């Protein structure tokens, strides 16, 4: 059983799919682990650490993938980069399948079985495999750190002989994993924190962290959560009422952090240009959804934009990657926990249980076709 760890092809992706610790554990499962040279450098993991853990370092991705039974990555690899892997090899990564039908079709035609880690079901046994949570947790933390770096004032209240410095007011929009971590981090820095979310369950979570909950709590609000724990798309009427409440609140804030994402949809616009214009000079908005179109009007992917009224909109890409060492450590553990379920520990070979709920939820392509029900071509679904 050969497991390959590839080096990410994009310079904007510093994370890696295996740590020295998980390489050692893969070896313990009976695997031969092949690592592309330099795969972990941007995450602070040198080739020597992988070799010390029992891995074999090879020149490049092509050499790493050759003869592979399992290929591990962070971002979806392209089909061409998988040439040389065994027919039916398992390719496991964050696949970003929505809107990328052509790329999925190419992977299917390459003859590999691909798994999207971000589609892992949110059930008890899969918690340790939840890459969305492990990476969003870090993004929420980093959002506050980035906001504090751009903010020209202190976060906590300070009482000094020269006078009192008021605490910064931080408003977090979206109280999922990233939002809750942002709340906790801002509170630790001494800010006065408030938050909003369309999911009723979020109110108690927000308040348990010492933040004030802001929302229009009508009947639609009470039904605004899917069985999987995600936010539902709200009606235009609710959005208008919520926007009016939020607009009045935002005008009084020093920092706004937006985290709202709905799987398979563009990021909802939560902060309009008028709301941004109402903020004070020196205010900061951090948009964690900028890669999906952004929650803040005027956000530019990869840039910090200073508006006409002196506010700043921070649109950093790949925010978990801004903490590459920690993000890679957690992501590698997520991957290992999943791969371990695909291995027959008696024979120390792959033993994928294709009817396992984890496999069925994450499997995108198999036997030359796109098999996930959400991404099958229309004609295949009809058939």
Secondary structure, DSSP 8 states (H G I E B T S, - for coil): -EEEE---S-TT----S--HHHHHHHHHTT-EEEEETTTTGGGT--HHHHHHTT-EEESSHHHHHTT-SEEEEEE---GGGGTTS-TT-EEEEE---TT-HHHHHHHHHTT-EEEEGGG---SGGGGGG-HHHHHHHHHHHHHHHHHHHH-SS-SS-EEETTEEE---EEEEE--SHHHHHHHHHHHHTT-EEEEE-S-THHHHHHHHTT-EE----SHHHHT-B-TTS-B----HHHHHHHHHHHHHHHTT-SEEEE----TTS-----B-HHHHHTS-TT-EEEETTGGGT-SBTT--TT-EEE-TTS-EEE--SSGGGGGHHHHHHHHHHHHHHHHHHTEETTTTEE---TTSHHHHHHEEEETTEE--TTTS-HHHHH-
